[in-house]
Amino acid sequence: MNTTQSPVLQLSDVALSYGQGTDTNPVLTDVNLSVRDGEFVAIVGFSGAGKTTLISILAGLQPPDRGAALFRDREITGPSPERGVVFQSYSLMPWLSVRGNIALAVDSVATGLSASERNKRVNDYINLVGLEHAAGRKPAELSGGMRQRVAVARALALKPEVLLLDEPLSALDALTRARLQDELADISRHSKSTIVLITNDVDEALLLADRVIAMTPGPSATLGRAFDVTLQKPRDRGAMNSDPEFIRLRATITRYLLSLNEQHNNEPGAGETPLPNIVPINVAQALDKSAVQRWATPYITELPASADNAEGIADHKATKDDRYLQFSQTGKTYPTPDGPLTVVKDFELSVSKGEFVTLIGHSGCGKSTVLSMAAGLNPISSGGIVLDGKHITDAGPDRAVVFQAPSLMPWLTASENVLLGVERVFPNASAGERRDTVEHYLERVGLADAMHRKASALSNGMQQRVGIARAFALSPKLLLLDEPFGMLDSLTRWELQDVLMEVWSQTELTAICVTHDVDEAILLADRVVMMSNGPQARVGNIMSVQLPRPRTRDNLLAHPDYYAYREELLDFLEAYEGGANPSEDVLRSIAKKRASSMTSPKPLAVDPQESVA
């Protein structure tokens, strides 16, 4: 690559604000960027840092207030087919087919070509993104991943000199995202286009880019440190996991981003509101006074020093049951026009009291179905689920659920949303005790200053904090989390994972979390349950995570066994990729590979369930 040439894209001291006067919101300040011809640059940034604004300036959709935006030394004054753009939302013409959407782009720039030549170009780009089988379908008939492929093909059909990608894969499931990452890598390698990718995923940036640039948090965001990625292309995500340079770069970039976030935000504090000694109604009705006191004790973070309390805590820990939650031949079947469809079959799992379990697997493997049956929101078709000696037949306050979407009442404040549940579960508590419970958990999740703001005025990350606070405030026996951070950018997700771990470590709730994120699964769990593909999904492997608690992302990156755990999950997901059904021998070999690569001097404990189901 000739680095003496003028940059194809250049920003010099670019700044932009929205609003006027006292309502001015500075978005970007002193942004400087130089992109070489044929270079693949990934910009990793925080939610609300102005990443989309940056792409809009490069695309000519938004002029800067100050500074210069140049394309091949010429000022960018508006949109141009020289710079193709793919946004996070698909923006397809819903009345046109796949072919029609791509042809619209080709016809707009290839007016000098014959109809047959334009048709050939359309076909070439349909084939490039693997949509020849769906060329006649309209967007409503396509999956999210297929629609994003159309958007990429449409942008490439313009034959742009620069391709600008604004988090094009962030809303997709892990498998679809991986496939499109591979396609982008192939496009970059074969077309030699200059590409600027906005992403919140460090792994994605390292898989694709020649250079990774960190963006500082907003407001007044700017570009921070740049990292050259010298890993040989094409890059294999499985092989990279054991590459020392990838491990070093990944840790360096992650720590740098975490340090930027720490400088910008106050860490969630411990809170000053003590948690009242109150008991949920379902427990109070079932237990006598002394048993209630013992049950309540683990949920109290500020206890007077007394022998009774000490005895209560000891009693609680001594009575932990390794079959506190039991899935026994649990299955779910749905009626369809073609006959019964069994999504989950013979799901077997025992969960100890106070244990944190994560479920991972490809889309459609029944993870959320298992969770919804445990919540009592989805009838069980076969087998059963027992929680603390009681069969689950319907929903109840002894189980709290946090969904991917926050599910708040937008006209209520954060505290009022949490109070709705607290009033239902603690009807015998005083108004002051209920208020203290609400404030305690909102403080725990870092919302002390925002608890009286309406939910509609909160960011997605803040709304999800309210959902987490509400779940813990119910003092449930079982906490169920269905991809609770799946809609958030990676950096917000890291922060909320830390919040979740902090509050969970104090309450010792039994918890199950559905996730598609390998790193999240390891960070949170005592055990990771890997599910086979659906239909008739079941438990594949179970991996015990013997990393010390409390865990932080920085500590995990430094632990010698972390990448061994990570490699097992990646190998497992790869074995099931594309609907495959690997043999038990293959699954055993994956587990043995991880066990043999562990560097910890402590021998690997044998979990009776840590095997191929």
C-alpha positions as CSV (number, residue, x, y, z in Angstrom):
1,M,0.0,0.0,0.0
2,N,1.4,3.4,-1.0
3,T,1.2,5.6,2.0
4,T,2.7,8.6,0.2
5,Q,-0.5,9.2,-1.7
6,S,-3.1,11.8,-0.6
7,P,-5.7,10.2,1.7
8,V,-8.9,9.2,0.0
9,L,-10.9,10.5,2.9
10,Q,-9.8,13.3,5.3
11,L,-11.4,15.1,8.3
12,S,-9.5,18.1,9.7
13,D,-10.6,19.6,13.0
14,V,-14.3,18.8,12.3
15,A,-16.9,19.8,14.9
16,L,-20.7,19.6,14.9
17,S,-23.4,20.5,17.3
18,Y,-27.2,20.2,17.3
19,G,-29.6,22.9,18.7
20,Q,-29.0,26.5,19.4
21,G,-28.2,28.8,22.3
22,T,-28.6,27.2,25.7
23,D,-30.0,24.1,24.0
24,T,-26.8,23.5,22.0
25,N,-25.7,19.9,22.2
26,P,-22.0,19.5,21.1
27,V,-21.7,16.1,19.3
28,L,-18.3,16.1,17.7
29,T,-15.3,18.2,18.5
30,D,-11.8,18.4,16.8
31,V,-12.2,15.2,14.8
32,N,-9.2,14.4,12.7
33,L,-9.1,11.3,10.4
34,S,-7.1,10.2,7.4
35,V,-8.0,7.1,5.4
36,R,-5.7,5.7,2.8
37,D,-6.8,4.2,-0.5
38,G,-7.8,0.6,-0.1
39,E,-7.6,0.7,3.7
40,F,-10.2,-0.9,6.0
41,V,-10.7,1.3,9.1
42,A,-12.9,0.3,12.0
43,I,-14.1,3.0,14.4
44,V,-15.2,1.6,17.8
45,G,-17.3,4.0,19.9
46,F,-19.7,4.4,22.7
47,S,-23.5,4.7,22.5
48,G,-24.4,8.3,21.8
49,A,-20.9,9.3,20.9
50,G,-21.9,10.6,17.4
51,K,-20.7,7.7,15.3
52,T,-23.7,8.0,13.0
53,T,-23.1,11.8,12.7
54,L,-19.5,11.0,11.7
55,I,-20.6,8.7,9.0
56,S,-23.2,11.3,7.8
57,I,-20.4,13.9,7.4
58,L,-18.3,11.5,5.4
59,A,-21.2,10.6,3.2
60,G,-22.1,14.2,2.6
61,L,-25.5,13.9,4.3
62,Q,-24.5,16.4,7.1
63,P,-22.1,19.4,6.7
64,P,-19.8,20.1,9.7
65,D,-20.2,23.3,11.6
66,R,-16.4,23.8,11.6
67,G,-13.4,22.1,9.9
68,A,-13.0,20.4,6.6
69,A,-14.3,17.1,5.2
70,L,-12.5,16.1,2.1
71,F,-12.8,13.3,-0.5
72,R,-9.6,13.0,-2.7
73,D,-8.7,16.6,-1.7
74,R,-12.1,18.0,-2.7
75,E,-14.6,19.3,-0.2
76,I,-17.5,17.0,0.5
77,T,-20.6,19.1,-0.3
78,G,-23.3,16.4,-0.6
79,P,-24.0,12.7,-1.3
80,S,-22.3,11.0,-4.1
81,P,-22.2,7.5,-5.6
82,E,-18.5,7.6,-5.0
83,R,-19.3,7.0,-1.4
84,G,-21.8,4.2,-0.7
85,V,-23.5,4.0,2.7
86,V,-25.1,1.1,4.6
87,F,-26.8,2.1,7.8
88,Q,-27.9,0.0,10.7
89,S,-31.5,0.2,9.5
90,Y,-32.1,-1.4,6.1
91,S,-34.0,1.4,4.3
92,L,-35.2,-0.8,1.5
93,M,-38.1,-0.1,-0.8
94,P,-40.7,-2.4,0.6
95,W,-42.7,-2.7,-2.7
96,L,-39.6,-3.8,-4.7
97,S,-38.0,-7.2,-4.7
98,V,-34.4,-7.9,-3.9
99,R,-33.6,-7.6,-7.6
100,G,-35.7,-4.4,-7.8
101,N,-33.9,-2.7,-4.9
102,I,-30.5,-3.4,-6.3
103,A,-31.5,-2.5,-9.9
104,L,-32.7,0.9,-8.6
105,A,-29.1,1.7,-7.6
106,V,-27.6,0.3,-10.8
107,D,-30.0,2.2,-13.0
108,S,-29.2,5.5,-11.2
109,V,-25.4,5.3,-11.9
110,A,-25.0,3.1,-15.0
111,T,-27.0,5.1,-17.5
112,G,-24.4,4.5,-20.2
113,L,-24.8,0.7,-20.0
114,S,-27.2,-1.4,-22.0
115,A,-30.2,-3.1,-20.3
116,S,-28.4,-6.5,-20.5
117,E,-25.2,-5.0,-19.0
118,R,-27.1,-3.4,-16.2
119,N,-29.0,-6.7,-15.6
120,K,-25.7,-8.6,-15.4
121,R,-24.4,-6.1,-12.8
122,V,-27.5,-6.6,-10.7
123,N,-27.1,-10.4,-10.9
124,D,-23.4,-10.2,-10.0
125,Y,-24.1,-8.4,-6.8
126,I,-27.1,-10.6,-5.9
127,N,-24.8,-13.6,-6.2
128,L,-22.0,-11.8,-4.3
129,V,-24.1,-11.6,-1.1
130,G,-25.7,-15.1,-1.7
131,L,-29.2,-14.1,-2.4
132,E,-29.8,-15.6,-5.8
133,H,-32.4,-17.9,-4.3
134,A,-34.4,-14.9,-3.0
135,A,-34.0,-12.5,-5.8
136,G,-37.8,-12.3,-6.4
137,R,-38.7,-11.8,-2.7
138,K,-39.8,-8.5,-1.2
139,P,-38.2,-7.2,2.0
140,A,-41.1,-8.3,4.2
141,E,-40.4,-11.9,3.1
142,L,-36.7,-11.7,4.2
143,S,-35.0,-12.2,7.5
144,G,-33.1,-9.3,9.1
145,G,-29.8,-10.7,7.9
146,M,-31.0,-11.1,4.3
147,R,-32.3,-7.5,4.3
148,Q,-28.9,-6.3,5.4
149,R,-27.3,-8.3,2.6
150,V,-29.6,-6.5,0.1
151,A,-28.5,-3.1,1.6
152,V,-24.8,-4.1,1.3
153,A,-25.3,-5.4,-2.3
154,R,-27.2,-2.2,-3.3
155,A,-24.3,0.0,-1.9
156,L,-21.7,-2.1,-3.7
157,A,-23.7,-2.0,-7.0
158,L,-23.0,1.7,-7.2
159,K,-19.3,0.7,-7.5
160,P,-18.3,3.3,-4.9
161,E,-14.7,4.2,-4.2
162,V,-15.4,4.2,-0.5
163,L,-17.9,2.1,1.4
164,L,-19.2,3.6,4.6
165,L,-20.8,1.1,7.1
166,D,-22.7,2.4,10.1
167,E,-23.1,-0.6,12.5
168,P,-24.6,-2.7,9.7
169,L,-24.6,-5.9,11.7
170,S,-25.3,-4.8,15.2
171,A,-29.0,-5.8,15.2
172,L,-28.4,-9.4,13.9
173,D,-28.1,-12.6,15.7
174,A,-24.6,-14.0,16.3
175,L,-24.6,-16.6,13.5
176,T,-26.0,-14.2,10.8
177,R,-23.5,-11.5,12.0
178,A,-20.6,-14.0,11.6
179,R,-21.7,-14.9,8.1
180,L,-22.0,-11.3,7.0
181,Q,-18.6,-10.4,8.6
182,D,-17.1,-13.2,6.4
183,E,-18.8,-11.7,3.4
184,L,-17.5,-8.2,4.2
185,A,-14.0,-9.6,4.5
186,D,-14.3,-11.3,1.1
187,I,-15.7,-8.1,-0.4
188,S,-12.8,-6.1,1.0
189,R,-10.2,-8.6,-0.2
190,H,-11.7,-8.9,-3.8
191,S,-12.9,-5.4,-4.5
192,K,-10.0,-3.5,-2.9
193,S,-12.5,-0.9,-1.8
194,T,-11.7,1.6,0.9
195,I,-14.0,0.8,3.8
196,V,-14.9,2.7,7.0
197,L,-16.8,0.6,9.5
198,I,-18.5,1.9,12.6
199,T,-18.9,-0.9,15.1
200,N,-19.3,-1.5,18.8
201,D,-17.7,-4.9,18.7
202,V,-14.0,-5.2,19.3
203,D,-13.8,-8.7,17.8
204,E,-15.6,-7.6,14.7
205,A,-13.1,-4.7,14.3
206,L,-10.1,-7.0,14.7
207,L,-11.5,-9.6,12.3
208,L,-12.0,-7.1,9.5
209,A,-9.9,-4.0,9.9
210,D,-6.3,-2.9,9.0
211,R,-6.7,-0.2,11.7
212,V,-8.9,0.2,14.7
213,I,-9.7,3.7,16.1
214,A,-11.4,4.3,19.4
215,M,-14.0,7.1,19.7
216,T,-14.3,8.9,23.0
217,P,-17.7,9.1,24.8
218,G,-20.0,12.0,24.0
219,P,-20.9,14.8,24.2
220,S,-18.0,16.5,22.4
221,A,-16.7,13.2,21.2
222,T,-13.5,12.9,19.2
223,L,-11.2,10.2,17.9
224,G,-8.8,8.7,20.4
225,R,-6.0,6.2,20.1
226,A,-5.5,4.2,16.8
227,F,-4.3,0.6,16.8
228,D,-2.7,-1.0,13.7
229,V,-3.9,-4.6,13.1
230,T,-1.1,-6.6,11.5
231,L,-2.9,-10.0,11.7
232,Q,-2.6,-11.9,8.4
233,K,-5.6,-11.9,6.1
234,P,-7.9,-13.7,5.6
235,R,-8.5,-14.1,9.3
236,D,-10.3,-17.0,10.9
237,R,-12.2,-16.2,14.1
238,G,-11.5,-19.6,15.6
239,A,-7.8,-19.5,14.9
240,M,-7.5,-15.9,16.1
241,N,-8.7,-16.9,19.6
242,S,-5.3,-18.6,20.2
243,D,-3.2,-16.0,18.3
244,P,-1.0,-14.1,20.8
245,E,-1.1,-10.9,18.8
246,F,-5.0,-11.0,18.7
247,I,-5.1,-11.7,22.4
248,R,-2.7,-8.8,23.1
249,L,-4.6,-6.4,20.8
250,R,-8.0,-7.4,22.1
251,A,-6.9,-6.8,25.7
252,T,-5.2,-3.5,24.9
253,I,-8.2,-2.1,23.0
254,T,-10.7,-3.3,25.5
255,R,-8.8,-1.8,28.5
256,Y,-8.4,1.4,26.6
257,L,-12.1,1.6,26.0
258,L,-12.9,0.7,29.6
259,S,-10.5,3.5,30.8
260,L,-12.3,6.0,28.6
261,N,-15.6,5.0,30.0
262,E,-14.3,5.2,33.6
263,Q,-13.1,8.7,33.0
264,H,-16.4,9.7,31.6
265,N,-18.9,8.1,34.0
266,N,-19.1,7.8,37.7
267,E,-19.0,4.2,38.7
268,P,-22.3,2.8,40.1
269,G,-22.1,3.4,43.8
270,A,-23.1,1.3,46.7
271,G,-26.0,3.6,47.5
272,E,-26.9,5.1,50.8
273,T,-30.5,3.8,51.2
274,P,-30.4,0.6,53.4
275,L,-32.5,-2.3,52.3
276,P,-35.5,-2.8,54.6
277,N,-36.0,-6.2,56.3
278,I,-39.2,-7.1,54.5
279,V,-40.4,-10.4,53.0
280,P,-42.3,-11.1,49.7
281,I,-46.0,-12.1,50.3
282,N,-45.6,-15.6,48.8
283,V,-42.9,-16.4,51.2
284,A,-44.6,-14.8,54.2
285,Q,-47.7,-16.9,53.6
286,A,-45.7,-20.1,53.4
287,L,-43.2,-19.8,56.3
288,D,-43.4,-19.1,60.0
289,K,-41.7,-16.0,61.4
290,S,-38.3,-17.6,62.2
291,A,-38.1,-19.2,58.7
292,V,-39.1,-15.9,57.1
293,Q,-36.2,-14.2,58.9
294,R,-33.7,-16.8,57.6
295,W,-35.1,-16.5,54.1
296,A,-34.8,-12.7,54.1
297,T,-31.3,-12.5,55.5
298,P,-29.4,-13.0,52.3
299,Y,-31.1,-10.1,50.7
300,I,-30.1,-7.6,53.4
301,T,-26.8,-5.8,52.7
302,E,-26.6,-3.8,56.0
303,L,-27.4,-6.0,59.0
304,P,-26.9,-5.2,62.6
305,A,-24.2,-7.5,64.1
306,S,-26.0,-10.2,66.0
307,A,-25.8,-13.9,66.6
308,D,-29.3,-14.4,65.2
309,N,-28.4,-12.8,61.9
310,A,-25.1,-14.8,61.7
311,E,-27.1,-18.0,62.3
312,G,-29.6,-17.1,59.6
313,I,-26.9,-16.5,57.0
314,A,-25.2,-19.8,58.0
315,D,-28.5,-21.6,57.8
316,H,-29.2,-20.2,54.4
317,K,-25.8,-21.3,53.0
318,A,-26.0,-24.7,54.6
319,T,-29.4,-25.4,53.0
320,K,-28.4,-24.7,49.4
321,D,-29.9,-27.5,47.3
322,D,-28.1,-28.8,44.2
323,R,-31.6,-29.5,42.8
324,Y,-33.2,-26.2,43.8
325,L,-34.4,-25.8,40.2
326,Q,-35.0,-29.0,38.2
327,F,-35.8,-29.4,34.5
328,S,-36.9,-33.0,34.0
329,Q,-37.5,-34.3,30.4
330,T,-38.9,-30.8,29.7
331,G,-40.3,-30.3,26.2
332,K,-42.2,-27.8,24.2
333,T,-44.3,-28.6,21.1
334,Y,-46.3,-26.2,18.9
335,P,-49.1,-27.1,16.5
336,T,-48.4,-26.1,12.9
337,P,-50.3,-26.6,9.6
338,D,-47.8,-29.4,8.8
339,G,-48.2,-31.1,12.2
340,P,-46.7,-30.8,15.6
341,L,-43.3,-29.0,15.9
342,T,-41.2,-30.0,18.9
343,V,-38.8,-27.1,19.6
344,V,-37.3,-28.4,22.8
345,K,-37.2,-32.1,23.7
346,D,-36.1,-33.9,26.9
347,F,-34.3,-30.8,28.3
348,E,-32.5,-32.1,31.5
349,L,-30.8,-29.7,34.0
350,S,-30.4,-29.3,37.7
351,V,-29.5,-25.9,39.1
352,S,-28.2,-25.3,42.6
353,K,-29.6,-22.6,44.9
354,G,-27.6,-19.4,44.3
355,E,-26.1,-20.6,41.1
356,F,-25.8,-18.5,37.9
357,V,-26.3,-20.5,34.7
358,T,-26.1,-19.1,31.2
359,L,-27.7,-20.8,28.1
360,I,-26.0,-20.4,24.8
361,G,-26.6,-21.7,21.3
362,H,-27.5,-20.7,17.7
363,S,-30.8,-18.8,16.9
364,G,-33.8,-21.1,17.0
365,C,-32.3,-23.6,19.4
366,G,-35.0,-23.0,22.0
367,K,-33.1,-20.9,24.6
368,S,-35.8,-18.4,25.1
369,T,-38.4,-21.2,25.0
370,V,-36.7,-22.9,28.0
371,L,-36.6,-19.6,29.8
372,S,-40.3,-18.7,29.1
373,M,-41.4,-22.1,30.4
374,A,-39.4,-21.6,33.6
375,A,-41.1,-18.2,34.0
376,G,-44.5,-19.8,33.6
377,L,-45.2,-17.6,30.6
378,N,-45.3,-20.6,28.1
379,P,-47.1,-23.9,29.0
380,I,-44.9,-26.9,29.3
381,S,-45.8,-29.6,26.7
382,S,-44.0,-32.6,28.3
383,G,-41.9,-33.3,31.5
384,G,-41.8,-30.7,34.2
385,I,-39.9,-27.9,36.0
386,V,-39.7,-27.8,39.8
387,L,-38.6,-24.7,41.7
388,D,-37.9,-25.1,45.4
389,G,-40.1,-28.2,45.6
390,K,-43.0,-26.7,43.7
391,H,-44.0,-27.5,40.1
392,I,-44.1,-24.5,37.8
393,T,-47.5,-24.2,36.1
394,D,-48.0,-20.5,35.6
395,A,-46.2,-17.1,36.2
396,G,-45.6,-15.9,39.8
397,P,-43.8,-13.2,41.8
398,D,-41.2,-15.8,42.9
399,R,-39.7,-15.5,39.4
400,A,-38.6,-12.2,37.9
401,V,-37.9,-11.8,34.2
402,V,-35.7,-9.2,32.4
403,F,-36.3,-9.2,28.7
404,Q,-34.2,-7.9,25.8
405,A,-36.6,-4.9,25.6
406,P,-36.9,-3.0,28.9
407,S,-40.8,-3.2,29.0
408,L,-41.3,-0.1,31.1
409,M,-44.4,2.1,31.4
410,P,-43.0,5.2,29.5
411,W,-45.3,7.7,31.3
412,L,-44.0,6.6,34.7
413,T,-40.7,7.5,36.3
414,A,-37.9,5.0,36.9
415,S,-38.9,4.7,40.6
416,E,-42.6,4.4,39.8
417,N,-41.9,1.5,37.4
418,V,-40.0,-0.4,40.1
419,L,-42.6,0.5,42.7
420,L,-45.3,-1.2,40.6
421,G,-43.7,-4.6,41.3
422,V,-42.7,-3.8,44.9
423,E,-46.2,-2.9,45.9
424,R,-47.5,-6.2,44.4
425,V,-44.9,-8.3,46.2
426,F,-44.7,-6.5,49.5
427,P,-48.3,-5.4,50.2
428,N,-47.8,-5.6,54.0
429,A,-44.7,-3.3,54.1
430,S,-45.1,0.3,54.9
431,A,-44.9,3.0,52.2
432,G,-41.5,4.0,53.6
433,E,-40.1,0.5,53.4
434,R,-41.3,0.1,49.9
435,R,-39.8,3.4,48.9
436,D,-36.5,2.5,50.5
437,T,-36.5,-0.9,48.6
438,V,-37.0,0.9,45.3
439,E,-34.3,3.5,46.0
440,H,-31.8,1.0,47.2
441,Y,-31.9,-1.0,44.0
442,L,-32.0,2.0,41.7
443,E,-28.9,3.3,43.5
444,R,-27.3,-0.1,43.1
445,V,-27.7,0.1,39.3
446,G,-26.3,3.7,39.2
447,L,-29.6,5.6,38.7
448,A,-29.6,7.6,42.0
449,D,-29.7,10.8,39.9
450,A,-32.3,9.6,37.4
451,M,-34.8,7.7,39.4
452,H,-37.4,10.5,39.1
453,R,-37.1,10.9,35.4
454,K,-39.8,9.4,33.1
455,A,-38.8,6.1,31.4
456,S,-39.4,7.8,28.0
457,A,-36.6,10.2,28.8
458,L,-34.0,7.5,29.6
459,S,-31.6,5.9,27.1
460,N,-31.9,2.2,26.3
461,G,-29.1,1.4,28.6
462,M,-30.7,3.3,31.5
463,Q,-34.1,1.7,30.8
464,Q,-32.5,-1.7,31.1
465,R,-30.9,-0.7,34.4
466,V,-34.5,0.1,35.6
467,G,-35.5,-3.4,34.5
468,I,-32.6,-5.0,36.4
469,A,-33.4,-3.0,39.5
470,R,-37.1,-4.0,39.3
471,A,-36.2,-7.7,39.0
472,F,-34.0,-7.7,42.1
473,A,-36.4,-5.5,44.1
474,L,-39.0,-8.3,43.9
475,S,-36.6,-10.6,45.9
476,P,-37.5,-13.5,43.6
477,K,-36.4,-17.1,44.1
478,L,-35.4,-17.3,40.5
479,L,-34.0,-14.5,38.2
480,L,-34.5,-15.1,34.5
481,L,-32.7,-13.0,31.9
482,D,-33.5,-13.3,28.2
483,E,-30.6,-11.6,26.3
484,P,-31.0,-8.6,28.6
485,F,-28.2,-6.6,26.9
486,G,-28.7,-7.8,23.3
487,M,-30.1,-4.5,22.1
488,L,-27.2,-2.4,23.6
489,D,-23.9,-1.5,22.2
490,S,-20.9,-3.5,23.5
491,L,-19.6,-0.8,25.8
492,T,-22.9,-0.2,27.5
493,R,-23.3,-4.0,27.7
494,W,-20.0,-4.3,29.5
495,E,-21.0,-1.7,32.1
496,L,-24.4,-3.3,32.8
497,Q,-22.8,-6.8,33.1
498,D,-20.7,-5.3,35.8
499,V,-23.8,-3.8,37.5
500,L,-25.6,-7.2,37.2
501,M,-22.7,-9.1,38.7
502,E,-22.3,-6.6,41.6
503,V,-26.0,-6.8,42.6
504,W,-26.2,-10.6,42.1
505,S,-23.1,-11.2,44.3
506,Q,-24.9,-9.5,47.2
507,T,-28.3,-11.2,46.8
508,E,-27.1,-14.7,45.8
509,L,-30.2,-15.2,43.7
510,T,-30.5,-18.3,41.5
511,A,-30.2,-17.0,38.0
512,I,-30.5,-18.2,34.3
513,C,-29.4,-16.0,31.5
514,V,-30.0,-16.6,27.8
515,T,-27.2,-15.1,25.7
516,H,-25.6,-15.4,22.3
517,D,-22.4,-13.6,23.5
518,V,-19.6,-16.0,24.3
519,D,-17.7,-13.5,26.6
520,E,-20.9,-12.7,28.4
521,A,-21.7,-16.3,29.0
522,I,-18.3,-16.9,30.6
523,L,-18.2,-13.6,32.6
524,L,-21.6,-14.3,34.3
525,A,-21.8,-18.0,34.8
526,D,-20.9,-20.7,37.2
527,R,-21.9,-23.1,34.4
528,V,-22.5,-22.5,30.7
529,V,-25.2,-24.8,29.2
530,M,-24.7,-25.2,25.4
531,M,-27.8,-26.2,23.5
532,S,-28.0,-28.2,20.3
533,N,-29.7,-26.9,17.2
534,G,-33.5,-27.0,17.0
535,P,-36.0,-28.4,16.4
536,Q,-35.9,-31.0,19.2
537,A,-33.1,-29.0,20.9
538,R,-31.6,-30.4,24.0
539,V,-28.6,-29.9,26.3
540,G,-25.4,-30.4,24.3
541,N,-22.4,-29.8,26.6
542,I,-22.2,-28.2,30.1
543,M,-19.1,-26.3,30.9
544,S,-18.2,-25.4,34.5
545,V,-16.5,-22.0,34.7
546,Q,-13.9,-22.2,37.5
547,L,-12.7,-18.6,37.3
548,P,-12.5,-16.7,40.5
549,R,-15.2,-14.3,41.6
550,P,-15.8,-11.4,41.8
551,R,-15.1,-11.2,38.1
552,T,-14.3,-8.2,36.0
553,R,-13.7,-8.0,32.3
554,D,-10.1,-6.8,32.9
555,N,-9.4,-9.8,35.2
556,L,-10.8,-12.2,32.7
557,L,-8.5,-10.9,30.0
558,A,-5.6,-11.4,32.3
559,H,-6.5,-14.9,33.4
560,P,-4.5,-17.7,31.7
561,D,-7.6,-20.0,31.4
562,Y,-10.0,-17.5,30.0
563,Y,-9.2,-18.1,26.3
564,A,-9.5,-21.9,26.9
565,Y,-13.1,-21.5,28.0
566,R,-13.7,-19.1,25.2
567,E,-12.3,-21.6,22.6
568,E,-14.6,-24.4,23.9
569,L,-17.7,-22.3,23.3
570,L,-16.5,-21.1,19.9
571,D,-15.7,-24.7,18.9
572,F,-19.1,-25.8,20.1
573,L,-21.0,-23.2,18.2
574,E,-18.9,-23.9,15.1
575,A,-19.7,-27.6,15.4
576,Y,-23.4,-26.8,15.2
577,E,-23.1,-24.1,12.6
578,G,-25.5,-24.3,9.6
579,G,-27.8,-26.8,11.3
580,A,-25.2,-29.5,11.8
581,N,-25.7,-32.3,14.3
582,P,-22.2,-33.3,15.6
583,S,-21.7,-36.7,17.1
584,E,-21.1,-37.2,20.8
585,D,-17.5,-38.0,20.1
586,V,-17.0,-34.6,18.5
587,L,-18.6,-32.8,21.5
588,R,-16.5,-34.8,24.0
589,S,-13.4,-33.9,22.1
590,I,-14.2,-30.2,22.3
591,A,-14.6,-30.5,26.1
592,K,-11.4,-32.5,26.4
593,K,-9.5,-30.0,24.3
594,R,-10.4,-27.2,26.8
595,A,-9.6,-29.3,29.8
596,S,-6.2,-30.2,28.5
597,S,-5.3,-26.6,27.7
598,M,-6.1,-25.3,31.2
599,T,-3.1,-23.8,32.9
600,S,-4.5,-23.5,36.4
601,P,-2.6,-25.8,38.9
602,K,-5.9,-26.6,40.5
603,P,-7.3,-29.8,39.1
604,L,-10.5,-29.6,37.1
605,A,-13.5,-30.5,39.2
606,V,-15.7,-33.1,37.7
607,D,-19.3,-31.9,37.4
608,P,-21.7,-34.8,37.1
609,Q,-23.6,-32.8,34.5
610,E,-20.5,-31.6,32.7
611,S,-20.7,-34.0,29.8
612,V,-22.4,-34.7,26.6
613,A,-26.2,-35.0,27.1
